[in-house]
Amino acid sequence: MNIFVFFFTVQVFPPVNLTLTVSALAQVLLHWKPNPNQEQKPYTIRYDVKILSPVPEEYDTKKTHSIRTAALHNGFSAQVRTLLLHDDLQMRSDWVKEKIPPLPGTPETSVTNLSCVTRITISSTVSLHCTWLPGQGAPEDTKYFLFYRYETYTEECQDYIKDKWNRNTECRFSVTHIDPEEVDKLIVIHINGSSNYDAIKPFQQLFNQNAIEKVNVPRNVTVLLEQNDLLATWEKPISPFPKECFEYEFYLFNLKSGNKQILKISSNDFRLRIDVTTRYSIQIRANHHICCTRGFWSDWSEVIYVGKNDMLLSCNEYYYISGKNHVWSKLFPPIPAPSNKFRDPFPNEYERARTCTSETETEFGSFSEDLYCSALDDSVF
């Protein structure tokens, strides 16, 4: 039996009219057209897109356009080719390539060390705060101007803080169009500048909105003792995310021994066996956990003290004894004696006792509930 094998060749043509257009701050529209010479049936046509710079990326699409977000101050380049698919057969054309040149300006005049932080306010809006350093080659008369873009909204900063040369080095937006409920959306920061002596090169940087969020402090922290256990409860920080989206660090400091512990906790309550004869200070802070990218840890909550305060008790007892002796000396003053004879010991004891101070102190040595000891102050943060 004769077996006939047919070989056929299909030519794959690259796309045509590839263009790169800057459509917004740090945003590029890639657009191309199918090659008119390309045979269409019975094939499936897709396109392989490769971003070469600034950040390499490769993907395929059936569309003839694509939008990418990227920092463009050093330029942008990409290439596209045709993919021809039929059953298990896949054929590719040559690449076509285009690029966007770097933004104009003198090297080393761009800002450096750009950092930004967002916060969710009580009213569920998002604030934005950015800081930077002037470029090493920037003249002293350089004026920098910051813009942020979120989705389709772009806004210029109106609230700057200046350095000693009157250059803008910090910007604050008390309210922005950043959506606090979104996850891992990008914030574009663009900073350009002007000078009478040089062309200032613009700078762009992309930030994940959750990664630069300074998480709010946990609320309504409550700590109490139940027999030999410390019980702590709190509410999640101000945030649109549910409580399951947060983790916490629980800071426990033993005021007697000086030992410190930081425990990671994923719930809103905590129980720990402690030495109830010892006094502790407690603080809690929060961060994102599983729902989005981790942000900046919140500030620590206010210090809460729990446990027995032996130092304060000893001081109170000492003050009581010394005060009692002082009252006795007032009621029954010592009989005058020659100067080279006995000394009255009570004044010395009373002076030592006054290291415990009080807002109200009478001649009889009484004290209020606000009594505190200098020895205790030394053991507090």
C-alpha positions, 0 to 999 in steps of 0.5 A: 500500500502506498502512503502519500504524505502532503507537506504544505507551507503557510507563510506567517506575516508580522503585524503592521503599523505598530505604534506606541503612544503615551496616553497618560502619565506612565501609560503606553498604548500599543497598537498594531494592525493585522498584516493584509497578506496574512491568510486567515482561514482556517487558522486562529490568529493571536499576537505575541507581545514582548515588553523589552524595557523598562521591565521585561514582560511577555504575553499573548492576546487576540486583540490588536492593542494593549495598554501597559503602565510603566515608568517612562523616564528612561524610555519604553520599548516593545515588539510584537509578532503574529501567532498562527494556530491550527489544531496543535500547530503553532507558527510565528512571524518575525518580530516588529519593534518600536520604542519611546525615547527617554524623557528629556533632561540633564542626567542627575537632575531628577529627584532621588530617594522617592518614597510615599505613604498612604493612610485611610482616614476616619471618613474612609478617604485616602491621604498621600504623603511623598518625600524625595531628595533633589538630584545631585546635579540639580541647580539650587534654583530647581523647583520640583512639581509632583503629580499623582495618577490613579486610574484615569484621575491625575492631580498636581500637588498644591501642598509642598514642604521646602528645603533650605534652598526653597526647593520642594522636597515633600508633598501632602494630599489630605484627600485623594481619588485613591479607592481604599477598597481596591486591591493592589492597584497602582499609584503613579508618581511623576515629578518634573522640575524647572531651573534657569540654569539646566533642563530638569529630567522628570522621574516616575515611579509606580507604587502598589496602593496597599504596599505603601499604606500605613495601617491604622492602629488597632482600636479599643484595646482591652487587657485584664487578668483572669487568675493567672492568665492575661486576656487581651481583646481589640478591634481591627484598624479603621479600614474597609477590609474585614477583620480576617485581613489583618495580623497583629504583633503583641508586645509584652514587656516585663517591667521587673525582669526587663524581658521582651516578647513580640508575638504574632497573632492573626485573631482579635483576642489573645490569652497568655499565662503570665506571672501575676506577681509581676507588672507588664506593659502591653502594646499592639500593632497591625498590618495587612495579612491575606487580602492584599499586599502587606503594607507598613506596620501601624504605630504601636497602640498606647501602653497599657499596664497590667499586673502587680506594681511592687515598686509602687506599693513599697514606695507607698508603704515607705511614704506612710511609715515616714509620714507617720514618723513625721506626724509623731515628731510634730505632735511630740517635738524632741526635748532640746539637747546640746548640739553635740548630743543625739540627732533626730533621725526623722527628718532624714527619713522624711526627705527620702520619702519625698521621692514619692510625690503627690499633688496634695500634700499636707504638713501631716504627710497625707497624699492623694490617689495620684501618688507616683514614685520616681523609682517606677518612672525609671522602669517605664518606656 
